[in-house]
Amino acid sequence: MRTLRFWILSLICFTMLGIVFSTLTSSYFVTKKILIENSLEQNRVYSMKLAQMTEEVFSSLQNNLEARKSDVVKNIENPNTVTNILEQLNISGKNFNSLSVIDHQGIAIATAPNIGLVGNKINSNAVKEGLIKKEPFISKPYYAQTGRLLILISTPLFNGSNEYVGMLNGTIYLEEESFIHHILADHYSKDGSYVYVVDRDGTLIYHPDKTRIGESVESNPVVQKLIEEKSGALQIDNSLGSNFLAGYTYIEKSRWGVVSQTPFKSALKPLSGIMLTIFTFSLPFILIFIVAAFYVSTKLSSPLRKLAIYTLRGRDEQEESLDIPTWYFEAKQLTETIENYRKRQEETVDNMKTISVTDPLTGLKNRRYADILFDKFLDQKVKFSLLILDIDHFKKVNDQFGHIAGDEVLKFISKILKDFCVEQEECIRLGGEEFLIFLPEKEIQEAYILGERIRMTVEDSVSPIHKRLTISLGVGEYKCGETLTQSMQRIDIALYEAKSNGRNNIVIAKS
C-alpha cells in the first residue's frame, strides 16, 4: 500500500510539472504570436520602403521626360535631332530600356535605341490610351509590337499654340534588366523570403521567378487588398498554396503594389531554440523544487507514519512512549472533527424537519405543519381564528395559460398572504389553490376585516397572467372541543357559500 509520503510527493510533483507544462505552453504560444507579429511588421515596413524607392524612381523618370519635352517639341519636324535628344536622355537617365516620340496620329517619329519602328503606326493599347488622355500616365503591362512585355511612361507634347503634337515615351522591359530588377532583385533571402510587384489588375510585373512575370495573381488575398488600394500585413496562403506572412504597400503614383513576404515556417524557425533556452534556464529550479518537495513530504508524513507503526506494535512494544511532534494536535483535531460532524448532523435533521413542513413551491408551511401548530395552540390554550381561502376559477388559469403560469399565480397569492401575516400568524398552503391562515388572539370580526383586506388586495393587484384574479374566503373562530378537521370543515362550508354567492367575497362560518 502506498504511503502518505508517496502521495504527498506525487501531488507536489504533479502540481509542479503542471506549472512547468502550462508555463512552457503559454510561453510557446506567446512567443509564436510575437514572432508572427514581428515578421508581419518587418515585411510591412520593408514593402513600404521598397514602394517609396519605386515611387521616387518613377518621379525621377517622369521629371526626366518633362525636362526634355520642350526640346523635342522644338525639333518635332527634324527626326534626326529628336533621335539625338532621345539618345542623350537614354544615356543620362539609365533607367529606361528605350525611348520614343510618337506624333498625334500614333506614328513613331524617333526611337532610341533604333528598334525599327520609325515611320510605323503604333497600335498598342498603351499608345492609344496616351493619345486619348493627352496627359502624363503610366500604362499597364502589355506586349509591344517587338514582342517584349513592357510598361510605358508617357508625357504629352504641346506646341507653342497649345496644340497636341504627340507624346514622349519611356519604356521599361519587365522581362529584362531594368530599374525594377535593380531595386528588387537583391531582396531574395535564403530563408525563402522574397519581394514581388503587381499592377492595378493583379498581374505580376516583377517576380524572382521570371517565368511568372505577366501571370495574373488577382485571387491572392494580398493582391486583392492592393487592388482595393490598401496597405497592411496578412498571414495568407499564396497563389501556389504556400503559407506566408506578407506585408504589402500600394504605390499611388503607378497604382502598383509591392509585396514582401516570408514563409510561415521560416518566421517560426527561432521558436524551437527559444523554447529550449527557456527550458534550460528552468531546469535547475525544477530540480531544486523536487528536492524541496521530497524533504517537505518526509517531514509531513513522518508523525503519521510513526503513529501508524505504533498502532501495529504489540502491547509490550507500546510501553515505549510515542514521540509525535506537538504541532500536529491530532487528538484535538479528531475531537473537533467529531463535534463538527455532530453539529452538521443536527443541522441536517433541522433542515429535514423544515423541508417536511414546507411547501416547496410557495415557501409557505404545509398541512402537516397545520396539525403541529393546532396542537401547539391547544396546549398553550391560545384562542385563534382561521381563514380559509381559495383562488376563483384557478382551473381556467391552468387550462388557458398552462401549469407554469398557474404556479406563478400560487406564488403571487402566497406573497400577498405573507405580507399580511405578522408575528405568530401563519400562512399555510393546504394543497392545490387552497390556503389556510392561523390568526392567534384574533376575534372573528378582526379576522373578517383582515380577510376582506386580503381579498381587495388580490383583486386590485396586477397578477402574473395580467388578468384580474379574485379569491373567495371562509372565516371562523375555533370552538372549544373541535378538532382541526372539524373546524376546517365548518369554515370550508362558509368558503363554498362564498363561491355560491358569486365568488370574490368572504363569509363567516356558522357556529
N, C-alpha and C positions, 0 to 999 in steps of 0.2 A: 504494500500500500504506500502511496506517495506521502511524503512528509509535508508538514506545513512550510518548511523552508523551501522545498521544491516548488510549491505552488506560489509562494511569495516571489521567489526568484523568477519563476516563469512569467508571472504577471508584470513584474518590473521590466524584464527583458522584452516582453511582447509590447508593452507600452512604449519603451524606448525605441524599439525597431519601428513601431508605428509612427513615432515622431520623426525618425530619420527618413522613413519612406515618404511621409507626407511632405517633409521639408525638401527632399530631393525632387519629388514630383512637382511641387509648386515652383521650385527653382527652375526646373526644366521648362515648364510652360511659360513662366515669366521671361526667362532668357530667350526662349524661342520667339516670343512675341516681340521682344526688344530687337532681336536680330532681323526679324522681318520688317519691323517699322524702320530701323536704321537703313536697311537695304533699299526700301521703297523711297525713303527721303533722299538717300545718296543718288539714286537713279533720277529722281525728280529734279534735284538741283543740277545734276550733270546734264540732263536733257535741256534744262533751261539755259545753261551756259553755252551748250552747242548751238541752241536755237539763236541765242544772242549773237554768237560769232557768225552764223549763217546769215542772219538778218543784216549784220554790219557789212558783210561782203556784198550782199545784194544792193545795199545802199551805195556802196562804193562803185559797183558796176554801173548802176543807173546814173550816178554822178559823172562817171567817165563818158557815158554816151551823151549826157546832157551837155558836157563841156565841149564836145566836138561837133555837135549837130549844126551849129551856126556855120562852121567851116564847110560842112557837107552841103548845106543849103546854098551857100555862095557859089559852089562849084558843081552844082547838080547837073549842069549841062556838059560837064567835062568828066567823063567816066574815068580817065586815067588819073586825074588829080584826086578824084574821090577814092580810087583804089589805093593811092599812096596814103591818103588820110587814114583809111581803114588799116593799112599795114602798120602805120605808126601807132595807132591806137591798140592794135593787137600786141605789138611789142611792149608797149608801156603798161597795158592793162594786165596781161599774162593770165587772166582768169577766164577769158573767153576762148573757146575752141575755134570759133570762126566769127566773122563779122560780115554784114551785108547791108546794102542800101537798096530798097525796093520802092519804085515810084507809085503814084496813086492808083495805077492800073494793075499793080501786082507784078510788074516786070522787074527782074533783077538788073540793076544798073551796074553794081560793082560788088565783088566779094573778096575777102581776104581770110585765108589763102584762096587761090583760084580753085573752085571746085566744079567748074564747068556749067554754071547756072546763069552766067551773064547773058542777058537778052531773052531768057526764057520767062514765061509767066509762071509764077509760083502759086500753086493751088492748095497749099496746105491749109488746114483749118486755123492754125495759129496766125498765119499771114492774113487770111480773110478776116479773122477777128480783129487784128490790129488795124486793117484798112477801114473797118466799120467803126471801131471805137474812137480812133484818132486821138489816143491818149496813151500815156505810159502804162505798160502792163507786163505781167509775167505769165506766160502761157502754161497750159497743162502739158505733160509729156506727150509727144507724138512722134511718129516715124516720118522723117523728111523724104524728099524725092531721092536722096542719096542712100536711103535705107537705114540711116542712123536713127536711134532713139534719142531725142533731144528735147530741151526746153528753150523757149525763145524769150529774151528780154528785149523789149522794144520801147522806143521813144518816137513820137510823131515829128514830122518835119513840116514847118510852115515857112513860106517866103515872106519878104518884106510887106506884101499886101495881105498877109494873114491868110493866104490860100494854102490849102493842104497839098503838098507835093510828093509825100511818100513817108517812109519810115526807116529809121536807123535801127538795125537789129544786131544783138549779140547772141550767139548760141552756145549752149553747154551740152556736150555729149555725155549722156548718162552712163553709157556702157564703156566709156573710155576715160582716160585720165582727165580730171577736171578739178576745180577748186573744191567741189563737194567731196571727192575722194581724198584730197589733201587734208581737209578738216576732219573727216570722219574715219579714214582708213586705219588710223593708228589706235582706234578705240575698241579693238577686239581683244579680250582678255583670255588668258589661259583657263580661267575658271568657267568659260562659256558665256561670259557677258559680251554683249555687242550692241551696236547702235544701228538703227535703220531710219530711213526717211520716207514718208508717203506724201502724195499730193492731196489736193482737196477732195478727190474722189476715192481715196484709199488705194491708189496704185503705188507700188514700190518705186521710188526714184533712186534710192541708194540702199544697198544691202551688201554685207560682206560676201555673200554668195551671189556673184554677178549674174548667174543664170536666172535668178529670181527677179532681177530688175525688170520692171514693166508688168509684173504679176499683180493682180488685184487681191488685196487682203482686207477688204472692207468689212468682212464678217468678224474680224478680230475685235473684241470689246474695246481695246485701247484705241484702235483706229476709228471705231465708231465715235468715241469721245472726241477725237481730233476733228472728225468730220463735223461734229457739233460745235467746233471751235472752243473746246475746253482743254485745260491743262490740269495735271494732277499725277496720281500714282495708283496702281492697282495690282492685285495678285490675280493672274489670269492663266488660262491655257491658250497658247498662241495658235496660229493657223495650222501648225503641224502637230498639235496635241500635247506639246511640252509645257510644263508648268513654270511660269516665270514671275518675277517681281519687277514690274515695269514702271518707269517714270516717263511722262510724256509732256511735251510742250508744243503749243500751237504757235506758228510763226504768222503773224498778221500780215506782213508785207507780201509774202509769197503765197500765203494760205496753205503752207505745208505743215507737216507735223514731224517733230523729231522724237524718237523713242529710244530710251536707254534701258536695257533690261538685263537681269541676272537670273540664271537658273535657280529655282527654289532650293534645290539640293545644295548648290554651291553656297547660297546665303546661309544655310544652316550647318555648313561643314564645321565651323568652330564649336558647335553646340556640344558635341561629344567630349571635346577637350576641356571645355568649361565645366561640364558635369563631373568629369574625372578629377579636376582640380578641387571642386567643392567637396567631393567625397574624400579625397586625400587629406584635406585640411580637417574634415570632420572625424576621420578615423581615430586619432589619438583621444579625442573627447569621448568617443563611443567606448573605447577600451577602459578609460577611467571610470565611466559610469557603470560598466559591467562589474569591475572590481568593487566599486562602492555598493552596487546592488547585492553582490554576494555577501559583503560584510553586514549590511543592514538586515538582509533576510536571516542571517545567522543570529544576530542579536535579537530580532523579533521572535524567532521560533524557539530560542533556547529555553526560556522559562516554561513554556507549554510542553516542550519535549521532556524536560526534567519531570514535570508533573505527570506526564503520560507514563514515563518509565517507573516513577514512584508507585503508581497505581497497579503496575504489573508485578511488583515485588510481593513476596510473601510477608506474613505478619512479622516474622523475626527481622527481616530486612528493613521493614518500615520503621523500626525503632529509631533508626538514624533520622535526624531532623532533615527536613527538605529545605534547601536554600533556594528560595524563589525571589527574584528582585521585587522590592516593595512598590515599585512604580506600576505594577500590574493591577493590584487591588482586585484579584479575581473574585474573591468571596463577595465583596461589596458590589461588584458589577452583576454577579449572578442574582444577588438579593434584589437589586434594583430591577433587573430584567423580569424576575418573577412578579414583583409588585406591579410593574408596568403591565405585565400580561393580565394580572387580575383586574386592574383598572380598565383595561381595554375590553375585557370580557363583560364587566359591568356596564360599560358604555354600550356595548353591542346589545346586551339584554334590554337596556333602556330604549335603545333605538328600535329594537324589535317590538317592544311594547307600544312605542309611539306609532310605529307603522301599522300595528294591528288595530289601532283605534282611529286611524286617519284615512280619510277618503283620498286616494291618490290623485284624482282628477282635480278636485276643488281645493284640497288642503284643509277642508273642514273635518270635524270629527264625524265618525260613522255611527251606525245603530248600536254597535257593541259598546261604544262609549256612552251612549244614552242610558243604557242599563246601569253602567257603573255610576254615572252622575246621579241617576234617580235614587239608587241605593245610598249614595253619599248624602243627598238632601234629606232622605228619610231618617238616616242615622243622626244627622245633626238637627233634625226637627225644623228644617228650613221651609217656610211657606214659599210657594212658587206658582207661576202661571206658565202656560205653554202656548206657543204659536205654531200652528202647522200651516204651511203654505205650499201651493202647487202652481207651476207655470201653466198659464192658459194656452191651449192649442199647441202644446210642445211637440206633439207628433207631427203636426204640419210643418214645424220648423225642420225636423229631421227629414221629412219626405221632400220638402221643397229645396232646402239648402244643403242637405247632407249631414251626416253624423258629426263631421268635424266642426261645422258651424254650430251644431247642437251642443257640442262640448264647450265651445266658446261662450254660448249663451249661459250654460250652467256656471262657468267661471265668472261671468259677468254678474249673475244674480248672487253668487257666493260673496263676491267682493262687496256688494251693497249690504248684504247681511252683516258681514264683518264690521263694516263701518258703523252700523247701528248698535252692535253689541258692545257693552262696556263691562269692565270689572269681571264679575263672576258669570255674566251672561254667556251662554254657549250656543253657537250655531252648529247644527248637525244636518248632514245630508242623509236622509233615510234611505234613499235609493231613487233611481230614475230622476224625475224632476220635482221630487217632494222633499221638503226641508222642515226641520223642527228647531224651535228656539226655546231654550230654558231661560226663564226670567225670574230669578230668585228675588224674594221680598217685593214683588210687584203685584198690586191688586189687579183685578180683572179689567177695570177701566183704564188703568195705566198701560196694561198690555194691549188693550184695544187701540189706544191712541198711538202706541208705538207701531202696531201693525198697520194702521192707517197711513202713518208717515212712510213706512217701507213701501206700501202699495203705490202711493203717489210718486215716490222717488223712482220706482221701476217704470211707471207709466211715463214719466217725464224725461227719462234718460235716453240717450242715443245708444241703441243696442248694437252688438257686433254685426247683426244682419241688416242694420239700418231700416228696420221695421219696428213698429210700435209693439212693445211687449207689455203684457199685463199678468198679474198674479191674483189668485183667489186665496183667502185666508180663513182659517178657523181658529178661535181663541178661547181658551178656557182656563179655569183655575183648578189646581189639584185639590181633589176632595179626599179627606182622610179615609184611609182604608182601601183606596183604589190601588190597583197595580198600574205600572206604566202602560201596559197594553190596554187596560180598561180606560185610562184617561185619554190615551191617543184615539181609541175607538170613538169615544164620546166627542172629541174635538174633530175627528175626521167627518162625523155626521154634519157638524157645522160647516166644515170645508165643502162637502158635497152640496150643502144647501146654498153656499155662496156661489158655487158653479151653476146650480139650478136657477139662481136668481139673475143669471146673465153674465156671470164671471166678473172679474175686476172689482170685487168687493170683499168685505170682511163680515163674518157672522160670529156672534158669541155663542159658545156651546151651552146647551141647557144643563141645568143641574140634574 
